Each structure stands twice: as C-alpha cells, then as structure tokens.
C-alpha cells in the first residue's frame, strides 16, 4: 500500500465519520446541492463523447465529413494495384525466361524493340 492509498483511506474514514455526526436534514441538503452541481456540470441532455460534441458543433461535423471524404479519395488514388496470380502465369509462360526480366539490359532491349 502506497502513502497515497493510506492517505485516501484515512481521509475517507474521517469524512465518513463526519457525515455520521451530521443531522439528517444537513445530509439531505448536501446531497441535493451535490446533485445540482453535478447536473449543472454535466447535463444529461447534452450527452458525452465525440458524437455529442459533433452534434453541438456543426463546423466540427463538417470538418470530420470532409476529412473522411478526402481520406477516401487519397486512398483510392494512391492505392497500389493488387498483385494477382495472372501476372505470375504470364511471366512464367511467356517467350522470355524469368531471368531476362531481372537483367539490367532488359529495359534497353525493350526500348530497342519499341522503336521499330
């Protein structure tokens, strides 16, 4: 047990003992004031979390929607083409052996073929 835990336990015990010494009307008044303070701080109608914040701030909602659309556009335009088995089949069944594609002079050979 840390010093903080020990202090919290002693403080809780002291506060609980103080409540036991109060009369019932004082305890009820304190409970009522506490409920009012909590309600004023966190009204139940406002909700909590990101969705409630977006509901209260329409600019943030529009900004979030715009960010989602832009992210989708960026992903679609920058996605790598999918790898397929067809590429392997065409490579292995073509006229050239696979080692030819790894040769450094292959691109020069391709360029010379396209000129004619």
Secondary structure, 3 states (H helix, E strand, C coil): CCHHHHHHHHHHHHHHHHHHHCCHHHHHHHHHHHHHHHHHHCCCCCCCHHHHHHHHCHHHHHHHHHHHHHHHHHHHHHCCCCCCHHHHHHHHHCCCCHHHHHCCCHHHHHHHHHHC
